[in-house]
Amino acid sequence: MIKALPNVKNPFAEGEAVIDFAALESLMEFGLCETDKVFIGAVDLRTGNKAIMSGKEVLTAIMHQVIPPQPNTSVVFGLDFASEDLERLCAAVEVTRGCCEYE
C-alpha cells in the first residue's frame, strides 16, 4: 500500500510527502511512486539522516542553479537505515533505474 508519513519532514523538497517504504507491498507499487520522477531520496526515520538513491546529477545542477527547480520530480522514501529495508530500496532502485547511487 502506498502511504505517506504525515509526521516526517521531506529533507529534499519542502512540503512534499515522504512515502513509507515498509508499507510498499511490491516492486510494482515502488514503480508507481517513482515513475516520471528524476530524483529518488531516502530519509532515516530514526536519525533523520538523508541519502540520495538516484538523480544526484540533477540535484547538483539545481543546487548550482544550472537548471531551475523542478516541481514534482522527486520522491522520498522513509525507512529505517539500520534495517533490511535499505538493501531492499537499493535493489528496487537498481531494478528500475539500472543503478543505485547510495553511498
Secondary structure by P-SEA (a helix, b strand, c coil): ccccccccccccccccccccccccccaaaaaaacccccbbbbbcccccbbbbccaaaaaaaaaacccccccccbbbbbcccccaaaaaaaaaaaaaccccccc
